[in-house]
């Protein structure tokens, strides 16, 4: 299919349109699987699957010591500098070995405790220990994804994403029919293995051009630079997913596990349409911001991104809201408590999108203190407001907290980003 001229001339639109095709396929498959899960395991099963996905997200950061965004930044900046890349990957090797060993041992030794805390029962000890075995694949997948994103190989990226997702989805369906909820949980847990196999098949030739595996050494020449990204990843990924786990547990204890499942289902829908933005941030926004050093250049690029992305996402979110009841009937039949959650979730997600575009300047310029400060404000607000509002508004209080939190976050990030340019040397502005 021939791409229209105005899209070909705009890299962001080109990537968005290509991404849209792949993610539309993902959405269709995801909705089918969510429908099956809703019918076969109900709200309680959805709640436990949500807990597992949050744990998986935490592990993507810890197993590689959070170097993903650092890899994206330095690969995009030094893709022609083999020596610098070798230093980067040698440091990454040490980080991933440390992160993998620490994570695997923790999961094995504290499996009963973790099973009780995350799933509310010790019957999932086997699952925690299975994840410990999968940990090396989680680390490898995260590092390789960083390279793909740093090179801005968006066509290769979407092929890897689509192939690995379809294979994982097939496994989930097979395991679900064979072993019900336990089967679905196992299939989700082993997804990183599938992702690594697909990535090796589709990407290994390109990877060898940039990573000289035989020359990797167990040294850390870029440790100080990557540790900054580790700290940022810990705050944004580990703490965020810890808060989500704790809020689900709070809903299960204060209300019911069914309510926790309904909120989890709402976040699944949200994450499915927000996934459109994920690869755009790492493939386009982060490398682009990394190469911009003036206030005027940043504002010009920011306006371009906003003009391209916000209308598209706003229209999509409006369609989701108008057809929310049909969406719930199609994907989560019987989840009657979801309807009132949409308006708060969608409004919050729209402001979140605008905020995250700005916040990628923190990653691009390694503004560690600003990043951590804004993220902690966001998480504290979400956790505090969710607990407070739930008392008066029930499950709706959590999505209200989501909306209010991102209003504050947007203005905090905007202030910090433009203060950065104000404090820069005027000669380079």
N, C-alpha and C positions, 0 to 999 in steps of 0.2 A: 504494500500500500504506500502510495506516494505521500510524503509529509508536506502539508501546506507551507508556502514560502515564509510566512511570518513566524511560523514555529521553527523552521530550519534556521532562521537568523537569530533566534533567541535560545541560547543554550538551556536556560532554566525552563522555558516552555517545552523545549524538545525533550528534556529529561522528565518533566512532569507528565507529558503526553505518553511517553514510553512507559513510565512508571504506572500510569493510570491503567493501561491495558493489562499489565501483569497483576496489579493489585486488584483490579476488577475480577480477574479469574480467582485470585486468592479469596476475595470477599465471597464469591459465589460458593466456593468449596467450604470456606469457614462457616457460612450460614447453614449449609447442609449439615456439617458436623455438629454445630451448636444445637441444631434442631434435634439431632439424634441424641445428643447428651442430655438435653432438657427432658426428652421423653423417657430416656432409659435410666438416668441417675437423679433427675429432679434438682430442686434448689440446693439441697444439701451436697449433692455431688458436684454441682457447679462451684459451690463455696470451697470445697477441698481442692478442686482443680485450680481455682484462683490462688489458693495458698501455695500450691506447687509451682505455678508459673512465677509467683513473686520470689520464691526461693531460687528458682532457676536464674532469674534476673540478677539477684544478689551474687550468685556464683559466677556469672559472666564477668563481674567486676573483680571479685576476690581472687579467682583462679589465675588471672593475668596481672594482678595487682593494679588494675584500673588503667592500663597503658593504652587502651584503644584510641582515645582522642589524641594522645601524644604521637602514636604511630601515624594517624591520619595527617596530623600537622607536619611532622618531619619528613614523611615520605613525599607529601605534596611539595615541600620546600626543597628537598635534596634528591629528587628522583634521578638526577643526572650525576650525582656525586656518590660513586660507589663506596669510597672510604667512609663517608659519613653514614651511609646506609648500613655498612657492616658494623659500625659502632652501635647504631640503633638496634640492630637485630641481636647483637651479642648481649647488650643490656636487657633486651626483651626476653631472651632465653633465660637469663638468670632470674628475672622477675617472675616468669611463668613457672619455672621449676619451684621456686620458693612458695608461690601462691598455690600451686597444685598440691604439693606435699602437705602444706599446712591445712588446706581445705579438706583433702581426703582423710587425713588423720582425725580432724575434728569431727567429720561426719561419722566415721566408723566408731570412734570412742564415745561420742555423745548421742548416738542414734536414738536410744530410748527417750532421752530428755527432749531432743529436737522433734521427735514424732509427737510427743505429748503437747509440746508448745505450739507447733505449727498446725497439726491436724486434730488436736484435742483427744488423741487416743494413741496408745502404744502399738496398735495393730499395724502401723505403717513403718515400723523399724526396718523391714525389708526394703522399703522404697528409699529410705534415707541412705542405706548402705549401697543400694544399686547406684544411686546418684554419685556416691564416693568413687565408684568404678568408672563412671562416665566423666568425672572431673577433668582428666587430661584432654579429652576431646572438646570440652567447653573452652578450655584455655587456647587450644590450637585454633578452633573456629573463630574465636574473638580476635586473635592476632592476625590471621589471614584476612578476615573481614576489614581490619584496619588498613592493610596493604591495598586491597581492592578499592576502598574508599579514597585513600590517599592518592592513588593513581587516577582517580575520577573515571574508572572504567565502568560507567553506568550500564552499558549494554551487557557486559560480562556479569555485573552485579545482579541485574534483574534475572538473568538466566539461572544463576546459582540459587537465588532466592526462590524462584518459581519451581525449579526442579526439586530442591530439597523440601520445599513446603508440600508439594504434591505427594512425594514419597512418604513423608511423615504423616500426612493426612490419611493416606491409604492404610498405613500401619495402625493409626489410631482407630479407624473404623473396624479393621479386622480384630484388633485386640479388644475393642469395646464389645463386639458381638460374642467373642469367645469368653471373656472374663469380666464383663460389665465394668464397673467403676475402677477396679484394680487394674484391669487391662488398659483402660484409657490413661491412667496415671503412669503406668510403665511405659507406654508408647510415648508420652510426652517427655518422660525422663530420658529416654534414649535418643531423642531428636538430634542432639549435638553430634552423635556418631554419624547419622545420616548426612548432616550438613557438611561434616569434614570429608566424607567419602565423595560427595558430589563436588565439593570445592577442589579436591585433589584431581578429579577427573576433568573438570572444566578449566582449571586455573593453574595447574602445576607448571606448564611450560612458561607462562608469563612470570610466575613466581620465581623460577630459577634465574631469570634475567636480572632480578633485583636482589635476591637472597643467595649468597654463596654459602650453602650449607656446610661445605667442607672447611670453610675458613672461620666458622663461628667459634668464638672463645668464651670461656666462662668468666667474663670480665664485665664491668659496669661503667664504661666511660661516659655514658649519658645518664647515669643514675639520678643525679640531682635534677636534671631537666624533666625526666619522666616521673619522678616522685611527686612533682607538683600536680601532674595529671592524675596520679594515683589518689592523691588527697581529694581532688575535685570529684573523681569517680566515686569514691567512698561516700561522699556527701550526697551526690545526685542519684546514685543507683542503689547503694546499700541502704542508706538511711530512708530513702523514699520507699523502697519495697518493704523494709522493716515496718515503717509506719502503716503501709497498706495491710500487711499481715496483722498488725496489732488492731487496726480498725475493724477488720473482718472478725477477729476474735471478740472485740468489744460488742459488735452487733450480735454475734452468736450468743454472748453471755447476757447482755442487757435486753435484747429482743429475742430473736430466734435464729437458728442456723438457716432457716428458710429466708429470713430477711438478709442475712449475710450473703446468701446465694443470689438474691435479687440484685443487690448492689454490685456483686461480682459480675453478673450478667450485663448490667449497665456499663460497667467498665470494659467488658469484652467488646461491646458494640463500639464504644468510644475508641478503644485502641485499634479496632479494625479500620475505622476511617482515618484516624490520626496516623496510621502507618504510612499513608501517602506522604507525610512530611518527613518521616524518619530518614529515608535515604537521601532526600533532597538536602537536608541539613548537612549530612556528612560528605555527600558527593559534590555538593555545589557551595552551600553557604560557608562551611568551615574553611575549605581551601581558598574561597574567594576573599573572605574577611582576613585571612592570614596574609594575603598579598597587598592589602590596602593599608596605607599608613597616614592618610590625611583625613581630616574631619569631612571635608567636602566630598572626597571620594567615597567615604563610608556612607554619607547621607544619600548620595546619588544611587549607590548600590542598594541601600536599604529601601528606598522608594521603589526601585525596580522590582525588588523581591515582594514588597507589600502589594504593589499594583498587579503582580502576576499571581501570587498565591492567595491573598485574602479574599478577593472576589470569588475565586474558584471554590475555596473551602466554605465561604459563607453561603454560596448557592447550594453546595452539597449538604451542608448542615440544615439549611431551610427545608430541603426535600426530606431529609431524615425526620425532622420535627413534624412536618405535615402528614407524613405517612407512618408516624410512630406506632399507632395502634395496629396497623397492618403488619409492621415490622415485628412487633412483639408476638402477634398471632402466628406469623410465619416461622420465627426463629425460636421463641420461648413460649410456646402455648401453655397457658395456665399460670404464667408469671404476672398475675394481674396487678401487682404492686409497682410495676416498672413505669407505667404511663406518666405519673407526675414527676418522675426523675429527669425526664428528657430536657425540659427547658433549662434547668440549672446546669446540667451536664454540658449541653451544647454551648450555652453562653460562656461557661468556664473554659471549654476547649477552644473556642474562637479567640478569647483573650490569651489563653495559653500559647496558641500558635504565634500570635504577634509578639508575645514576650520571649519565646524561645529563639526566634530569629535574632532579636537583640542580644539575648544572653550568649549566643555563639561567639560574640565578640570577646567574651571572657576567655573562652577556650582558644580562640584564634590568637589572642595576645597574651595568653597565659596569665590572666589577671586573677590569681588564685584567691587572694583575700576577698575581692569583690564577689567572685563566684560563690565562695563558701558563705559569705555573709548573706547574700540574697537567697541562696538555697535554704539555709537554716531558718530564715524568716518565713519562707514559704512553707516549709515542713512544720514548723512550730504552729503557724497559723492554722494549717490544715488539721493537724492533730488536735489542737485545742478547740477550734470551732466545731469539728466533727463530734467530739465528746460532749461539748456544751449544747449544740443545737439538736443532737439526737434526743436529748431529754424532753424537748418540747415538740419537735417535729418528726420524731421517729426516724425512719430510714432516709426520708427526704432531707434531713438535717445534714447528712454527709455530702450530698451533691450541692447543697447550699454553701457548705464550707468550701467546697472545691471552687465555686464561682467567686466568693468573696476573697479567697486566698489569692487568686490570680489577678484580681484588680489591684491589690496592694503590690504584688510581685512585679507587675508590669511597670508601675511608676518607680519602684525601687531600682529596677534594672535600667530603665531609661535614664534616671538620674546618674547612676554610676557610670554608664557607658559614655555619656556626654561630659561628665566630669573628667574622665580619662583624657578625652581630646582637649578639653580646656586646659589641663595641666601639662600637656605636651609642649615641646619647644615650638613656638609660633613659626619658626623658620621652615619647619617641615610640614606645616599645616596647609 
